[in-house]
Amino acid sequence: MVTIREEKLADIAAREILLDKAYGATRFTKTSERLREGRLPADGLSLIAMDRGLLVGTIRLWNVSAGPGRAALLLGPLAVHPGHRNRGIGTALVRRAIARARLTHGAIILVGDASYYGRFGFSAAATGELWMPGRYDRDRLLALELRPAALTGARGLIGATGNAVPKPDLNLLIAANDGAANALVRRAA
């Protein structure tokens, strides 16, 4: 039985393997990746699907601006393990992510297939005056307003606004390395 839950730190390695299977190395070349790089996903909006202990699906949403001063979320990537496709897992992940996002956010933007995402209410109707920071197919820039008129008048560059991934403290790393080196010297003596 497939269950959907929030992603945990222990899920990251399996999620990355799944994304590699689903998208390959090209996932790092996508314009949407520029908005995710060095950022943490939006709080509570990283979900995974599990089937008998195997991570079989993932979806994440990221804080962005839909032009100056207009908060939104960026959906992606959505991925389902090749052996688990066409079972409704992707649909369940999208629906759960939208339901959670609706509680605290006004709109979701994505770059994807209108034929797939249209069933959830996504369209290009509100994205005509928005653009991504790089190459993308204009007809694939879609949005879903979670609150009425959330994107009315939205115009400009979509930009990353989420929290930055914390950088390790260099002094702590050096101290830890020095401590390990000292322990090795004591053992060798």
N, C-alpha and C positions, 0 to 999 in steps of 0.2 A: 504494500500500500504506500502511495506517495503522500508525504507530508510536507507542508511548507512552513518554514520558520525563519527567524532572523538569523543572518549569518553571524558566526562566531569566529574569533581569531583562529581557532583550530581548523576552520574550513578553507582558509585562504589558499593553501597549496593545492587542494583538490579543485577549488574554483578556477585557479589559474590553469590547471591541466585541462579542465573542461573548456575554458575559453580558447586554449590553444587548439583543441580538437575541432571546435566549432568554427573558428575564424582563422587559425594559423597566424603566422607572423604579421600578416597584413593588418591585423587589428591595431597594431601600434602606429600605423600610417594614417589612420582615419582622422578626419578633422575633429570629430567628437572626442577623440583621445586627447587632443590639445586642451580641452576644457576639463578633463579629468586628471591630467598629470599633476602630481604633487598635491592632490587634494583628497580629503576624506569624503566619502559619500554622505549624503544627507542622513541625519540621525533617524534611526529606525526604518530606513528605506533601502536596506541591503537584505534581500531575501534569497533563500535557497530552497530547492526541492530535494528531498531525500527519499530514496527507495531502498529499503532493507540495508541501510548503512552506506549506500552509494550516493554521492552528490550527483544528481541528474539534471539539475536546472539552476539557473542563477539570474537575478535581475537586480540592478542597482539604479538609484536615482541620485542626482548630484545637484547641489545648489548652483544656480546660474542667474545672470540678469538677462532679461529679454529686452535689451536696450537699456539706456541709462535709468537707474532707479526703479526698475520694474523686476521684482523677484519672480523666479520661476524655477522649475526643476528640469533637468535633462535626464531622460530615460536612456539607459544603456550601460553596458551591453545586456541584452537578453540572450540567453543561450540554453539549449536543451541538448543533453547527450544524444548522439546519433541513434543509439539503440533504444531510446525512449521517446522519439519524436512521434507526432500524430496520435498522442494519447491525451491531449488537453493540458499538458504540463505548462507549456508556454502561456496558454490562455489563462490558466489559473494563477500563474505568477504575475501576469500583467494586471488581472483583475484585483488581486490582493494588493499590489503596489499602488494602484489607483485609489483603492479604498483607504489605504493608510495615508496617502498623500492628501487626499481630500480633507482630512481632519485639520491640517495646518497650512496648506499651500493653495495657491490660486490657479496655477497652470503647470502643465507638463509639456515640454518640447522634446522632439526626437528627430533623428534622421533615419528613415526606414520606409518600408513598403506600405503605401496607402491601402493596398488591397488586403494586407494583414491587419494593420492598426486601425483601419476605418471601422471595424466592428466594435471597437472600444470608444469610438467617438472622435478619434484623431482625424484632422484634415489640414489642408494647407490654407484654409480660409483666413486664419489670423497671423500667418507668418510672412505675408507678402512684403512687409517693410522691415523684416529682420534678416540678418545674414550671419553666417558662421565665420570663424577666423581661419579660413582656408578653403580649399576646394571641396565642393559638395554638389550634389544634384538638387537644384532648387525645388523640383517637384517632390522630393523626398523629405523636405523640411516640413514637419507636421507638428500640430499642437492640439492639446485638449484643455479647454478652460474648465477648471474645477469649480470656479465661482463665476457667475455671470459677468461678462465684460472684463475679465481679468487681463486680457491682452488687447483690449480696445485702445488704439493709439500707440501700441508698442512699435517702436521703430529704432533701428540701430543694430549694433554688433552684439551678438550673444557672447557674454563673458563669464568666466569662472568667478564665483563668489564664495564658494565653500571654504571650510577651514582647511588650512594647510596641513599636510602630513607632518607630524612632529619630527624635527631633526634630532638625531642623537646628540647628547652633550659630549663634546670633544674631550673635555677634562675628565669626565667619568670613563670614557673609553680608554684614554691614556692611563689613568690610574688603574683600571682593571687590567690592562695589558702589562703595566709595570708590576702589578701584584703577581700575575701569572709568570712573568719572567723571573721575578725574585724567587718564587716557589721552585721553578726549574733549577735555578742556580743552587738553592739549598739542597735539593735532591741530588744534584750532581756532586756536591761537596762531600 
